[in-house]
Amino acid sequence: MKKHPLFCLALAAALLAGCTAAPPFAGTADTASSGRGEAATAPVQTESAPVGLHTLSAGDEDGFYAVGTTADTRLSMVSYVDYATLTAGPLCADPACTHDSDSCTACLPYGRMIYGVRILDRDHILMMAGGEEAWPVLYTAARDGSDRQALYEGSSQAYLSIGNTMLMADDQYIYFCVTEENPQDTALSGGLYRVPVTGGEAQRLFTTTNHTMVGVVDGQILCVVYDLTDGSGAGTRYLRLYATDGSFTDLMTWTDADPARSFGVDGDRILWMDENGGAGWLKPDGSSGQVAVSWPFTVGTAQDQYLINLDSRMPVLDGKLLVKATSVSTDIVVNRYALDPDTGALTPLSLSYMAGEVEQPIELAAVTGDQVLCTFAMNWEPAGYVTPEGVNVEADRAASRIGLLSLSDFWADAPNYREITCSMPLTL
């Protein structure tokens, strides 16, 4: 299989995660964001019983789905974090299962890898998977991982946009982006597809060019679109709001010569920030606001300056942008701030942990009610394994400590974590 960069990055990321226990029911929605065509994980704000078109989340008020690999067999595994019991284990209801073969409901066959799980409704989940021998596949399964069925399978010319794993749904369809490649044209294009929740043939709704989905605003799909057909060489980009019939409205335009921009969705508002540290908001009705931010350092790329928002996706929590600032020096320093897009007020957030030799802010995976699910410590440990061909491979894997933290403690920088016991190493 020809390896595309986004696909390889997604598979590499999935190798780092661990395992978890079978969940109860629920349905949810999330907010996410995206920058200059790149994608990354942002905290998920849960909602109950979403209506209309909405983005799908990996977590809800009961728990959170993660993906990873088994330590010994290197099978791709679905994991579940149970908030009620504060435990995490493989998505398997069989107490006698050893979770080391694809007969386990948590595992895929060797060579296939899960790179995302989303909750579809109170009874079903979606799995996005791929591997060396097949293009990505979209599966449905019961909430306990059983009854797995293929819903959509790509090809060498039409494959899921797996670098941007946002999936959407309404009460009838699942919506997802497909990247399409014409062998006669080196430029990548793509389109928005939908497939019935109950299964059936996927339908292409419209074509886009090098797009990254940001979220859903007022029932429409917010994308960052990079115009590869622009002959001026300016690299024109658009913040574009699509209806499912393909009609669209451009809300913002910029080029490669302008500062890179990142976006987050907060209800009916679109929050934004640029790499120079400016920030603001806008709405589809044309209203907007912009603020100047007084950073406690110089923003830029020179020595002893700080880069803003390297992740490109802007997490939104309680209406504020969560921003990372990383030093441009040999002694890397990563700080997090909460930015109010209405006033420009900046609040330092000091909760952190050591990732190797770098201290960085705690990693937020999801929001559930008045708590956040987060990684608050991480170690690396040996995780050698044997391939099906009998080759011994030496490797390391991340062993994280994860837990729930109240929002009040998060804002107060109080490390009162309710730790979750993991039966196997887990990385959110």
C-alpha positions as CSV (number, residue, x, y, z in Angstrom):
1,M,0.0,0.0,0.0
2,K,1.3,3.4,-0.8
3,K,1.8,5.3,2.5
4,H,0.4,8.9,2.6
5,P,2.0,11.2,5.2
6,L,-1.3,11.7,7.2
7,F,-2.0,8.0,7.3
8,C,1.5,7.2,8.6
9,L,1.3,9.8,11.3
10,A,-2.1,8.5,12.5
11,L,-0.8,5.0,12.6
12,A,2.4,6.1,14.5
13,A,0.3,7.9,17.0
14,A,-1.9,4.9,17.6
15,L,1.1,2.8,18.5
16,L,1.6,4.8,21.7
17,A,-1.8,4.1,23.4
18,G,-2.8,1.3,25.7
19,C,-6.0,-0.4,26.9
20,T,-9.2,-0.4,28.9
21,A,-13.1,-2.2,30.3
22,A,-16.4,-2.5,28.5
23,P,-18.6,0.5,28.8
24,P,-22.3,1.3,29.5
25,F,-24.4,3.3,27.0
26,A,-24.4,7.0,25.9
27,G,-24.4,9.4,23.0
28,T,-22.5,12.7,22.8
29,A,-21.2,15.5,20.7
30,D,-17.9,17.4,20.8
31,T,-16.2,20.6,19.7
32,A,-12.9,20.5,17.9
33,S,-10.7,22.9,16.0
34,S,-8.1,23.1,13.3
35,G,-5.4,25.3,12.0
36,R,-3.4,25.6,8.8
37,G,-4.6,22.4,7.3
38,E,-3.2,20.2,10.2
39,A,-5.1,18.3,12.8
40,A,-4.6,17.4,16.4
41,T,-6.6,16.3,19.4
42,A,-8.6,18.8,21.4
43,P,-10.6,18.4,24.6
44,V,-14.1,17.2,24.0
45,Q,-17.1,19.0,25.5
46,T,-19.9,16.5,26.1
47,E,-23.6,17.2,25.5
48,S,-26.6,15.0,26.0
49,A,-28.9,13.8,23.2
50,P,-27.5,16.0,20.3
51,V,-29.9,16.8,17.6
52,G,-29.3,17.6,13.9
53,L,-25.8,17.5,12.4
54,H,-23.1,17.2,15.1
55,T,-19.6,16.0,15.6
56,L,-19.0,12.7,17.2
57,S,-16.9,12.3,20.3
58,A,-14.7,9.6,21.8
59,G,-16.2,10.2,25.2
60,D,-19.4,10.9,27.1
61,E,-20.6,11.3,30.7
62,D,-19.9,7.7,31.4
63,G,-16.4,7.1,30.0
64,F,-13.9,7.5,27.2
65,Y,-12.7,5.3,24.3
66,A,-9.0,5.1,23.5
67,V,-6.9,3.2,21.0
68,G,-3.5,1.5,21.3
69,T,-1.6,-1.8,20.9
70,T,-1.1,-4.9,23.1
71,A,2.3,-5.1,24.6
72,D,3.3,-8.6,23.4
73,T,1.5,-9.3,20.2
74,R,1.3,-5.7,18.9
75,L,-2.4,-6.1,18.0
76,S,-4.4,-2.9,17.7
77,M,-6.7,-2.6,20.6
78,V,-9.7,-0.5,21.6
79,S,-9.7,0.6,25.3
80,Y,-12.3,2.1,27.6
81,V,-12.0,4.3,30.7
82,D,-14.9,3.9,33.1
83,Y,-15.6,7.0,35.1
84,A,-17.9,5.4,37.7
85,T,-15.4,2.7,38.7
86,L,-12.2,4.8,38.0
87,T,-10.8,1.8,36.0
88,A,-9.5,1.2,32.5
89,G,-9.1,-2.0,30.6
90,P,-9.6,-3.7,27.2
91,L,-13.0,-3.3,25.5
92,C,-13.9,-6.9,26.2
93,A,-16.6,-8.4,28.4
94,D,-15.1,-11.9,28.6
95,P,-13.4,-12.3,32.0
96,A,-11.4,-15.3,30.6
97,C,-10.0,-13.5,27.6
98,T,-6.3,-12.9,27.5
99,H,-6.6,-10.0,25.0
100,D,-3.8,-11.3,22.8
101,S,-5.6,-12.5,19.6
102,D,-8.2,-11.0,17.2
103,S,-10.8,-13.3,18.7
104,C,-11.0,-10.6,21.5
105,T,-13.6,-7.9,20.8
106,A,-11.0,-5.3,21.7
107,C,-8.4,-6.4,19.1
108,L,-8.0,-6.2,15.3
109,P,-6.1,-8.8,13.3
110,Y,-2.3,-8.2,13.0
111,G,-1.5,-5.6,10.3
112,R,-4.7,-3.7,10.9
113,M,-4.7,-0.8,13.2
114,I,-7.5,1.3,14.9
115,Y,-6.7,5.0,14.8
116,G,-9.9,6.4,16.2
117,V,-13.1,5.4,18.0
118,R,-16.3,7.6,18.2
119,I,-19.6,7.2,19.9
120,L,-22.4,7.0,17.4
121,D,-25.4,6.6,19.7
122,R,-26.4,4.9,23.0
123,D,-25.9,1.5,21.5
124,H,-23.1,1.8,18.9
125,I,-19.6,3.1,18.3
126,L,-17.6,3.8,15.1
127,M,-14.1,2.6,14.6
128,M,-11.7,4.0,12.0
129,A,-9.1,1.4,11.1
130,G,-6.4,0.8,8.5
131,G,-3.3,-1.3,7.8
132,E,-0.5,-2.3,5.4
133,E,-2.8,-4.5,3.3
134,A,-5.9,-2.4,3.1
135,W,-7.1,1.2,2.8
136,P,-8.9,2.6,5.8
137,V,-12.2,1.1,6.8
138,L,-15.1,2.6,8.9
139,Y,-16.6,0.0,11.2
140,T,-19.7,0.0,13.4
141,A,-19.8,-2.1,16.6
142,A,-21.9,-2.5,19.7
143,R,-20.8,-0.4,22.7
144,D,-19.1,-3.4,24.2
145,G,-17.0,-4.0,21.0
146,S,-19.1,-6.9,19.7
147,D,-20.9,-7.3,16.4
148,R,-18.2,-5.3,14.4
149,Q,-19.3,-4.7,10.8
150,A,-17.6,-2.7,8.0
151,L,-19.6,0.4,7.0
152,Y,-17.2,1.9,4.4
153,E,-13.9,0.9,2.8
154,G,-11.7,3.2,0.8
155,S,-9.3,2.4,-2.1
156,S,-6.0,3.5,-3.4
157,Q,-7.7,6.5,-5.1
158,A,-10.3,7.3,-2.4
159,Y,-9.2,6.9,1.2
160,L,-10.5,8.4,4.5
161,S,-8.9,11.7,5.5
162,I,-7.3,10.0,8.5
163,G,-5.1,12.8,9.5
164,N,-8.3,14.6,10.5
165,T,-10.4,12.0,12.2
166,M,-13.5,14.2,12.8
167,L,-16.7,12.3,12.1
168,M,-20.2,13.8,12.1
169,A,-23.7,12.4,12.2
170,D,-27.4,13.2,12.3
171,D,-30.3,10.8,12.9
172,Q,-29.9,9.2,9.5
173,Y,-26.3,9.5,8.2
174,I,-22.7,9.4,9.2
175,Y,-20.6,12.1,7.5
176,F,-16.9,11.9,6.8
177,C,-14.2,13.3,4.5
178,V,-12.5,11.3,1.8
179,T,-9.3,12.3,0.2
180,E,-9.2,11.4,-3.5
181,E,-6.1,11.1,-5.7
182,N,-6.0,11.3,-9.5
183,P,-2.9,9.4,-10.7
184,Q,-2.7,12.0,-13.6
185,D,-2.7,14.9,-11.1
186,T,-0.3,15.2,-8.2
187,A,-2.7,17.6,-6.3
188,L,-4.9,16.0,-3.8
189,S,-8.6,16.8,-3.7
190,G,-11.4,15.4,-1.7
191,G,-15.1,15.4,-0.9
192,L,-17.6,15.0,1.9
193,Y,-19.3,11.6,1.9
194,R,-22.2,10.2,3.9
195,V,-23.4,6.7,4.5
196,P,-26.6,5.6,6.1
197,V,-26.4,4.8,9.8
198,T,-28.0,1.5,9.1
199,G,-25.5,0.7,6.3
200,G,-25.5,0.9,2.5
201,E,-23.8,2.7,-0.3
202,A,-21.7,5.8,0.5
203,Q,-22.8,9.0,-1.3
204,R,-20.5,11.8,-2.3
205,L,-22.1,15.1,-1.5
206,F,-19.6,17.6,-2.9
207,T,-15.9,18.2,-3.7
208,T,-13.4,20.2,-1.7
209,T,-9.7,20.8,-2.2
210,N,-7.2,20.0,0.6
211,H,-9.6,20.7,3.4
212,T,-9.4,20.2,7.2
213,M,-12.7,20.0,9.1
214,V,-13.0,22.2,12.2
215,G,-16.4,21.5,13.5
216,V,-20.2,22.0,13.1
217,V,-21.7,25.5,13.5
218,D,-25.4,26.1,13.1
219,G,-25.8,22.7,11.5
220,Q,-23.1,23.5,8.8
221,I,-19.6,22.1,8.5
222,L,-16.7,24.5,9.2
223,C,-13.6,23.7,7.2
224,V,-10.2,25.3,6.5
225,V,-9.6,25.0,2.8
226,Y,-6.3,25.3,1.1
227,D,-6.7,26.3,-2.6
228,L,-4.2,24.2,-4.5
229,T,-5.5,25.5,-7.8
230,D,-4.4,29.1,-7.0
231,G,-1.8,29.8,-9.7
232,S,-0.5,32.9,-8.0
233,G,1.6,30.9,-5.6
234,A,0.1,32.9,-2.7
235,G,-1.3,29.7,-1.1
236,T,-4.8,31.1,-0.5
237,R,-6.7,29.6,2.5
238,Y,-10.3,30.0,3.4
239,L,-12.4,29.5,6.5
240,R,-15.4,28.1,4.8
241,L,-18.9,27.1,6.1
242,Y,-20.5,24.3,4.1
243,A,-24.1,23.2,3.9
244,T,-24.5,19.5,3.1
245,D,-25.7,20.4,-0.4
246,G,-22.3,21.8,-1.2
247,S,-23.1,25.5,-1.0
248,F,-20.8,27.5,1.1
249,T,-19.9,30.8,2.7
250,D,-16.3,32.1,3.1
251,L,-15.9,33.7,6.5
252,M,-12.2,34.5,6.4
253,T,-9.4,34.5,3.8
254,W,-5.6,34.6,4.2
255,T,-2.5,33.4,2.4
256,D,0.8,31.8,3.3
257,A,2.3,35.3,3.7
258,D,-0.1,36.0,6.6
259,P,0.3,34.5,10.1
260,A,-0.9,30.9,10.4
261,R,-4.4,30.7,12.1
262,S,-6.1,28.3,14.3
263,F,-9.8,27.9,15.1
264,G,-12.1,26.5,17.8
265,V,-15.9,26.1,17.9
266,D,-17.7,27.5,21.0
267,G,-21.5,27.0,20.3
268,D,-22.4,29.4,17.5
269,R,-19.1,31.3,17.7
270,I,-15.8,30.5,16.0
271,L,-12.8,31.5,18.1
272,W,-9.5,32.1,16.4
273,M,-5.9,32.9,17.1
274,D,-2.9,33.6,14.9
275,E,0.7,32.7,15.4
276,N,1.6,36.3,16.3
277,G,-0.6,36.0,19.4
278,G,-3.7,37.9,18.1
279,A,-7.1,36.5,18.9
280,G,-10.8,37.1,18.4
281,W,-14.1,35.5,17.3
282,L,-16.7,35.6,14.5
283,K,-20.2,34.3,13.8
284,P,-21.8,33.2,10.5
285,D,-24.0,36.3,10.7
286,G,-21.0,38.5,10.2
287,S,-20.6,39.8,13.7
288,S,-17.0,39.6,15.1
289,G,-14.6,40.9,17.7
290,Q,-10.8,41.1,18.0
291,V,-8.5,41.6,21.0
292,A,-4.9,42.5,21.6
293,V,-3.2,40.1,24.0
294,S,-0.4,41.2,26.4
295,W,1.9,38.2,26.4
296,P,4.5,38.0,29.1
297,F,7.1,37.2,26.5
298,T,8.0,38.0,22.9
299,V,6.1,36.0,20.4
300,G,8.2,34.8,17.4
301,T,10.6,32.3,16.0
302,A,13.9,33.8,17.1
303,Q,16.1,32.6,20.0
304,D,14.5,33.3,23.4
305,Q,11.1,33.9,21.8
306,Y,8.0,31.8,22.1
307,L,5.9,30.0,19.5
308,I,2.1,30.1,20.0
309,N,-0.2,27.2,19.6
310,L,2.0,24.7,17.9
311,D,-0.7,22.1,17.9
312,S,-2.8,24.1,15.4
313,R,-6.1,22.9,16.9
314,M,-7.5,25.2,19.5
315,P,-9.1,23.5,22.6
316,V,-12.0,25.5,24.0
317,L,-12.9,25.1,27.7
318,D,-15.6,27.2,29.4
319,G,-15.5,29.6,26.5
320,K,-11.8,30.2,26.7
321,L,-9.0,29.2,24.3
322,L,-6.4,26.9,25.9
323,V,-3.1,28.0,24.3
324,K,0.3,26.4,24.5
325,A,3.4,28.6,24.2
326,T,6.8,26.9,23.5
327,S,10.2,28.5,23.9
328,V,12.5,28.7,21.0
329,S,15.7,27.7,22.7
330,T,17.8,24.7,23.7
331,D,16.0,24.6,27.0
332,I,12.5,23.9,25.9
333,V,9.8,25.3,28.1
334,V,6.1,24.7,27.4
335,N,3.5,26.8,29.2
336,R,-0.3,26.9,28.9
337,Y,-2.6,29.9,29.2
338,A,-6.4,30.4,29.1
339,L,-7.3,33.3,26.8
340,D,-10.6,35.1,27.0
341,P,-11.4,35.9,23.3
342,D,-13.7,38.8,24.4
343,T,-11.4,40.7,26.7
344,G,-7.9,39.4,25.9
345,A,-7.4,38.5,29.5
346,L,-4.7,35.8,29.9
347,T,-4.6,33.4,32.8
348,P,-1.4,31.2,33.3
349,L,-2.2,27.6,34.0
350,S,0.7,25.8,35.8
351,L,-0.4,22.1,36.2
352,S,2.2,20.1,34.4
353,Y,4.2,16.8,34.2
354,M,7.5,15.6,32.8
355,A,7.5,14.0,29.3
356,G,11.0,12.7,29.1
357,E,13.1,15.7,29.9
358,V,10.5,18.3,29.0
359,E,8.0,19.7,31.5
360,Q,4.7,20.4,29.7
361,P,1.1,21.2,30.7
362,I,-1.1,18.3,31.7
363,E,-2.8,16.7,28.6
364,L,-6.6,17.1,28.5
365,A,-8.5,14.3,26.6
366,A,-12.1,15.1,27.5
367,V,-14.5,17.1,29.5
368,T,-17.4,15.3,31.4
369,G,-19.7,17.5,33.4
370,D,-17.6,19.5,35.8
371,Q,-14.5,17.3,35.4
372,V,-11.7,16.8,32.9
373,L,-10.0,13.6,31.9
374,C,-6.3,14.1,31.7
375,T,-2.8,12.6,31.7
376,F,-0.9,14.0,34.7
377,A,2.3,11.8,34.6
378,M,4.1,9.7,32.0
379,N,7.0,7.3,32.0
380,W,8.6,5.2,29.3
381,E,9.2,1.5,29.8
382,P,10.5,-1.4,27.7
383,A,7.9,-3.1,25.6
384,G,9.8,-5.6,23.4
385,Y,7.7,-7.9,21.3
386,V,8.0,-10.8,18.8
387,T,6.6,-10.4,15.2
388,P,4.5,-13.2,13.6
389,E,7.7,-14.0,11.7
390,G,9.5,-14.7,15.0
391,V,11.6,-11.5,15.0
392,N,12.4,-10.0,18.4
393,V,11.8,-6.2,18.4
394,E,13.0,-3.9,21.1
395,A,10.7,-0.9,21.8
396,D,9.6,1.5,24.4
397,R,6.0,2.4,25.2
398,A,4.4,5.3,27.2
399,A,3.0,4.4,30.6
400,S,0.8,7.2,31.7
401,R,-1.0,8.0,34.9
402,I,-4.5,9.3,34.1
403,G,-7.3,10.7,36.2
404,L,-10.3,13.0,36.6
405,L,-9.8,16.5,37.8
406,S,-12.6,18.9,38.7
407,L,-12.8,22.1,36.6
408,S,-12.5,24.2,39.7
409,D,-9.2,22.5,40.6
410,F,-8.0,22.8,37.0
411,W,-8.6,26.6,37.0
412,A,-7.1,26.9,40.5
413,D,-4.0,24.8,39.5
414,A,-4.8,22.3,42.3
415,P,-3.5,18.8,41.4
416,N,-6.3,16.9,43.2
417,Y,-6.5,14.1,40.6
418,R,-8.8,11.1,41.1
419,E,-6.5,8.5,39.5
420,I,-7.8,5.8,37.2
421,T,-6.4,2.3,37.7
422,C,-5.3,0.9,34.3
423,S,-5.0,-2.9,34.0
424,M,-2.6,-2.3,31.1
425,P,-0.4,0.7,30.1
426,L,-2.6,3.5,28.7
427,T,-1.9,6.7,26.8
428,L,-4.9,8.9,26.0
